[in-house]
Amino acid sequence: MAMWYLAFGYIGVGLGAGLVLVAAGFGIAKLASAALEGAARQPEAAGQLQTMMIIPAAMIEGAALFALVIFFLAGGALNSGVTAGSNAAPSAAASH
């Protein structure tokens, strides 16, 4: 019963990172869709649209990568909590 907080921590970290990655995917899809529609309406501006699309796509990808880094750091922090908790449990049980 005492380890429920760790389970909910892992679930929360996973759901949070997953939501960020899904949102980044939708953002890049919307960006590409708008650029393709613009290129279909004005084929001569396709090169400029592609150039203007690269910077926001890189920013969205950077945010998704940042979310993954946070995910791995939070998972590592939870893992260190499990290790510290397992070391402290036998000494607490022995004192009672």
N, C-alpha and C positions, 0 to 999 in steps of 0.2 A: 504494500500500500504506500510505502514511503517513496517509491520510485515513479509514481505517477507524474510528478512534475517533470521528470526527464523525458518521459514518453510524450507528454504534451509539448515539451520544448522542441523535440525532434519533429513532431507533426507541424508545429507552428513555423519552424524554420523552413521545412520542406514546402509547405503551402505558400509561404511568403515568397520564396525564391521562384517557385513555379508560377505564381501570379505575375511576378515581374517579367519572367521570360515569355509568358504568353502575351502580355501587354507589349513587350518589345517586338514580338513577332507580328502582332496586329499593326503596330506602328510602321514597321518596315513594309508590310503589305499595302497599307494605305498610301505610303509614300511612293512605292513603285507603281501602284495603280494610277495615282494622279499624274505621275511622270509619263506613263504610257498613254494616258488619255490626252495629255498635252502634246505628245509627239504625234499622235494620230490626227489631231486637229491642225497642227503646224509641223509638218515633217522637216522643214528647214531649221527648226529650233531644237531638234532632237539632241544635238551635241551640247547645247547650252543647258537643256533640261537635265541631261545626264550629269553634267558637271555640278549643277546646283543640287542634285539629289544625293551626291556622294557625302557631303558634309553632314547633313542631318542623319543619314543612314549610319555614318560612323559614330555620331553622338548617341544614337539609340543603341548601337552595339556596345558602346562603352558603358552605358548605363546597365545593360544586361550583364556585361562582364563584371562590373562592380557588384551587382547583386549576387553573382556566383562567388565572388571573393568573400563577401559578407556571409554567405551561406556556409562556406567551408570554415571560416573563422568561428562562426557560432557553433557549428558541429564540433569543431575541435575544443571549444570551451565546454560544451556539454560532455564530451568524452573525458576531459580532464576532471570534471565534476564527478563522473562515474568512478574514475580511478581514486580520487580523494575520498569519496564516500565508501568505497569498498575497503580502504585502509583504515578508516575511522570506525567502521561498524564492529569489527571483532573486539577492539579495545573497549568500546561502550558496552558490548554484551558481556564481556568478562568482568566489568566492574559491578554489574547488577547481580 
